[in-house]
């Protein structure tokens, strides 16, 4: 589990930070929140769904199907898609909350160090350029995450979000299993919206999210294939020839895999 440290000039003026190498911190993630601004980049690779917490609904992309394993991560902790969701790219930094609900820049304790290429602060106490860039990125993510929740709230108020019992199987012979805790847009209700409600959703950006979700549902098959691939690789001996599964750059090319 990641331990987060709130940055302060008093404690960290002379400290440095190490950038992430790969995405090992996501190894057990099943979902990650998304922003509406990145929908076009997400659609070729991910299935968009909805989850609910104490603050309401939130749009997410699925990184797995209940096995506590991120199937977009390979054994070297590299990402197996051409686009990584923005909410994962700020690591090892996050915006944390103080007791009085103020936002504060935090860093993963494992990335705080005594010497590195990257300083946290300049000698005058200002944030170093790289740290300031990360903070700017996080502030934009914060705005995007709120837009995500606002769009979901609009969909919920229109009565379009319903529970989704997702049944999945990873091969023709595998036993099916059911994923609980997800929600989806009710396409039939969406198609029957009166013109005024439809216009309100369009103006709020919620309509774009609803259609992106519906278009993304075909990516469930890709997740199933990723699970099947991971199971097969785990059973392959290291001496076995895996030529053809990887492209010239050494990364996995799932688009060419078949599981007939």
C-alpha positions in Angstrom: 0.0 0.0 0.0 1.3 3.4 -0.9 2.2 5.8 1.9 1.6 9.5 0.9 3.6 12.3 2.3 2.3 15.9 2.2 5.0 18.2 0.9 6.2 21.2 2.8 9.1 23.7 2.4 10.0 23.1 6.0 10.5 19.4 5.7 11.4 18.9 2.1 13.3 22.0 0.9 16.5 20.0 0.2 14.7 16.8 -0.9 14.5 15.2 -4.3 12.1 12.8 -6.0 12.4 9.8 -8.3 10.0 9.5 -11.3 8.0 6.4 -11.7 9.4 3.5 -13.8 6.5 1.6 -15.2 3.1 1.2 -13.6 3.7 -1.4 -10.8 1.5 0.7 -8.5 -1.5 -0.2 -10.6 -1.0 -4.0 -10.5 -4.1 -4.7 -8.4 -6.3 -1.9 -9.8 -9.6 -3.0 -11.3 -10.9 0.5 -12.3 -9.6 4.0 -12.8 -11.6 7.3 -13.1 -11.5 9.1 -16.4 -12.1 12.5 -17.8 -14.5 13.4 -20.6 -11.7 15.2 -22.5 -9.9 11.9 -23.0 -12.8 9.8 -24.2 -11.6 9.7 -27.8 -8.3 8.3 -26.8 -9.8 5.7 -24.4 -12.4 4.2 -26.8 -10.0 2.1 -28.9 -8.6 0.3 -25.8 -11.0 0.3 -22.8 -14.5 -0.5 -21.6 -16.1 2.5 -19.9 -18.4 1.7 -16.9 -19.8 3.5 -13.9 -19.2 2.9 -10.2 -20.9 4.5 -7.1 -19.4 5.8 -3.9 -20.6 8.1 -1.1 -20.2 11.1 -3.5 -22.3 9.5 -6.3 -21.6 8.0 -9.6 -18.2 8.2 -11.4 -17.2 7.0 -14.9 -14.2 4.6 -15.0 -12.4 2.3 -17.3 -12.1 -1.3 -16.4 -8.6 -2.7 -15.9 -9.7 -6.1 -14.9 -12.7 -8.3 -14.1 -12.5 -9.2 -10.4 -9.3 -11.2 -10.2 -7.4 -8.4 -8.4 -5.1 -8.1 -11.4 -4.7 -5.2 -13.8 -4.7 -7.0 -17.2 -3.3 -3.9 -18.9 0.1 -4.4 -17.2 2.7 -6.9 -18.3 5.3 -8.7 -16.2 7.7 -5.8 -16.6 5.1 -3.3 -15.3 4.8 -1.8 -18.8 1.4 -0.6 -20.0 -0.2 -2.8 -22.7 -2.2 -0.1 -24.5 -1.2 2.9 -26.6 -2.9 5.3 -24.2 -2.6 5.4 -20.4 -5.5 7.1 -18.5 -4.6 10.6 -17.3 -5.3 9.8 -13.6 -2.4 7.3 -13.6 0.2 9.5 -15.2 0.8 11.9 -12.3 2.2 9.2 -10.0 4.2 9.5 -7.7 2.2 12.6 -6.9 -1.4 13.1 -5.9 -3.6 15.9 -4.5 -4.5 15.0 -0.9 -7.0 16.5 1.4 -6.1 18.2 4.7 -8.4 17.9 7.8 -10.0 21.2 6.8 -10.7 20.0 3.2 -7.8 21.9 1.6 -5.8 20.4 -1.3 -2.2 19.6 -0.7 0.5 18.2 -3.0 1.6 14.7 -1.8 4.3 12.3 -2.9 4.7 8.6 -2.5 7.1 8.0 0.3 9.0 5.4 -1.8 9.8 8.2 -4.3 11.1 10.7 -1.8 14.9 10.7 -1.8 18.1 12.5 -0.8 19.6 12.8 -4.3 18.1 12.7 -7.8 17.8 14.6 -11.0 14.6 16.2 -9.8 14.4 18.6 -6.9 11.1 19.2 -5.1 11.8 22.9 -4.3 14.1 25.6 -5.5 16.5 27.1 -2.9 14.1 30.1 -2.6 11.2 27.8 -1.6 9.4 27.9 -4.9 8.4 24.5 -6.4 11.0 23.3 -8.8 9.8 23.3 -12.5 9.1 19.6 -12.7 7.2 19.6 -9.4 5.2 22.6 -10.5 4.4 20.9 -13.8 3.1 17.9 -11.9 1.0 20.1 -9.7 -0.5 21.9 -12.7 -1.3 18.5 -14.3 -3.0 17.3 -11.0 -5.1 20.5 -10.8 -6.3 19.9 -14.4 -7.1 16.3 -13.5 -9.1 17.5 -10.5 -11.2 19.7 -12.7 -11.7 16.8 -15.2 -12.7 14.5 -12.4 -15.3 16.9 -11.2 -16.7 17.2 -14.7 -16.8 13.4 -14.8 -19.0 13.4 -11.6 -21.2 16.3 -12.9 -21.9 14.4 -16.1 -22.7 11.2 -14.2 -25.0 13.2 -11.9 -26.9 14.5 -14.9 -27.3 10.9 -16.3 -28.5 9.7 -12.9 -31.0 12.5 -12.6 -32.3 11.6 -16.0 -32.9 8.1 -14.8 -30.4 6.6 -17.2 -28.0 4.8 -14.9 -28.9 1.2 -13.9 -27.1 -1.7 -12.2 -25.0 -3.8 -14.5 -24.6 -7.5 -13.7 -21.8 -8.3 -16.1 -21.4 -12.0 -17.0 -18.0 -12.9 -18.5 -16.2 -16.0 -19.8 -12.7 -16.0 -21.0 -12.9 -18.9 -23.5 -15.5 -21.2 -25.1 -14.9 -23.8 -22.4 -14.4 -21.6 -19.4 -17.1 -21.3 -16.8 -18.9 -17.9 -16.8 -18.5 -15.6 -13.8 -20.5 -12.5 -12.8 -19.0 -9.1 -11.9 -21.0 -7.1 -9.4 -20.8 -3.4 -8.4 -20.8 -1.9 -11.9 -23.5 0.4 -13.5 -24.3 1.2 -17.1 -26.4 3.5 -19.2 -29.9 2.2 -20.0 -29.8 2.5 -23.8 -33.6 2.0 -24.2 -34.3 4.8 -21.8 -31.8 7.0 -23.5 -33.5 6.5 -26.8 -36.8 7.5 -25.3 -35.7 10.8 -23.7 -37.9 13.8 -24.5 -36.2 16.5 -26.5 -35.7 18.9 -23.6 -34.0 16.3 -21.4 -31.9 15.2 -24.4 -30.8 18.8 -25.0 -29.8 19.3 -21.3 -27.6 16.2 -21.4 -26.0 17.4 -24.6 -25.2 20.8 -23.1 -23.7 19.3 -19.9 -21.4 16.9 -21.7 -23.3 13.9 -20.2 -24.6 12.8 -23.6 -21.1 12.4 -25.0 -20.2 10.3 -22.0 -23.3 8.1 -22.4 -22.6 7.3 -26.0 -18.9 6.7 -25.4 -19.8 4.2 -22.7 -22.2 2.4 -25.1 -19.7 2.4 -27.9 -17.0 1.0 -25.6 -18.9 -2.1 -24.5 -17.4 -4.2 -27.2 -14.0 -3.9 -25.4 -15.3 -6.4 -22.8 -14.1 -9.0 -25.3 -10.6 -7.5 -25.3 -10.4 -7.7 -21.5 -11.5 -11.3 -21.6 -8.8 -12.0 -24.1 -6.2 -10.3 -21.9 -7.2 -12.5 -19.0 -7.0 -15.6 -21.2 -3.6 -14.5 -22.5 -2.3 -13.9 -18.9 -3.5 -17.4 -17.9 -1.8 -19.0 -20.8 1.5 -17.2 -20.3 1.6 -18.2 -16.7 1.5 -21.8 -17.7 4.1 -21.6 -20.4 7.6 -22.7 -19.6 10.3 -20.1 -19.9 12.1 -22.1 -22.6 9.1 -22.1 -24.9 9.3 -20.0 -28.0 7.0 -16.9 -27.7 8.0 -15.4 -31.0 5.2 -13.7 -32.8 3.4 -12.4 -29.6 5.4 -9.3 -29.6 6.0 -6.5 -32.1 9.4 -5.2 -33.2 9.6 -2.8 -30.3 9.2 -5.7 -27.8 5.7 -4.7 -26.6 2.7 -7.0 -26.6 0.5 -6.7 -29.6 -2.9 -7.9 -28.4 -4.7 -6.8 -31.5 -3.2 -9.7 -33.4 -3.9 -12.4 -30.8 -6.7 -14.9 -31.4 -8.2 -17.4 -29.0 -10.2 -19.7 -31.3 
